[in-house]
Amino acid sequence: MRKKDDTVRYTAKELAEMRKRGKTRSNWANAAVLTDGEIEAQIAADPDEADMVIDWDRATIEMPQSKAVLNMRVDRDVLDYFRQTGRGY
């Protein structure tokens, strides 16, 4: 898999400062006045979104289960084997 070299990361604070200075390619004033229908029409016209239908009315929030504490005794050679497999063994 090819690594992408064009990815740039910013903190939320950096992004807010960029917006204040007008250093963004997004037209926030235009986006703020769009109606839901206009947004849906623009999404439908996007070729990357073709045939993608998402029904958000039936979406649910699934909270992750908490981690379980596990203590066990194993032979040293078994532990050494798993440690050799790398971080997070």
C-alpha positions in Angstrom: 0.0 0.0 0.0 1.4 3.4 -1.0 1.8 6.0 1.7 0.1 9.3 1.1 2.5 12.2 1.4 -0.1 15.0 1.1 -1.8 14.5 4.4 -1.6 17.5 6.7 -2.8 17.5 10.3 -3.9 20.5 12.3 -5.2 20.9 15.9 -8.7 22.4 16.5 -7.0 25.6 17.7 -4.9 25.9 14.6 -7.9 25.4 12.4 -9.9 28.1 14.3 -7.0 30.5 13.8 -6.8 29.7 10.1 -10.5 30.4 9.8 -10.1 33.8 11.5 -7.3 34.7 9.1 -9.4 33.5 6.1 -6.8 30.8 5.4 -9.2 28.1 4.4 -10.5 26.9 1.0 -14.0 26.4 2.4 -16.6 29.0 1.8 -18.2 29.0 5.2 -20.6 31.9 4.5 -22.0 30.0 1.5 -22.3 26.8 3.5 -24.1 28.5 6.3 -27.0 29.6 4.0 -27.5 26.3 2.2 -30.8 24.6 2.8 -31.0 20.9 3.6 -32.4 20.3 0.1 -29.5 22.1 -1.5 -27.0 20.1 0.5 -28.8 16.9 -0.5 -28.7 17.9 -4.2 -25.0 18.7 -4.0 -24.3 15.3 -2.4 -26.4 13.5 -5.0 -24.4 15.3 -7.8 -21.1 14.1 -6.3 -19.8 11.0 -8.3 -18.1 9.7 -5.2 -21.5 9.5 -3.5 -23.3 7.7 -6.4 -25.6 4.9 -5.3 -24.8 5.5 -1.6 -28.0 5.5 0.4 -27.7 5.9 4.2 -30.8 5.7 6.4 -29.8 7.8 9.4 -33.3 7.4 10.9 -32.5 3.9 12.1 -28.9 4.6 13.2 -28.1 3.7 16.8 -25.3 4.5 19.2 -23.4 1.5 20.4 -21.3 2.1 23.5 -18.2 -0.1 23.8 -18.1 -2.6 26.6 -15.6 -2.0 29.4 -12.4 -4.0 29.5 -12.1 -7.0 31.7 -9.2 -7.5 34.1 -7.5 -10.8 33.4 -4.7 -12.3 35.6 -3.2 -15.6 34.7 0.0 -17.6 35.2 1.8 -19.0 32.3 5.1 -20.7 31.7 8.1 -18.3 31.0 8.6 -19.9 27.5 5.0 -19.2 26.6 5.2 -15.6 27.7 8.5 -15.2 25.8 6.9 -16.5 22.7 4.1 -14.0 22.8 6.4 -11.1 23.6 8.3 -11.9 20.5 5.2 -11.3 18.4 5.5 -7.5 19.2 3.7 -4.8 21.0 0.3 -5.6 22.4 1.0 -9.3 22.5 
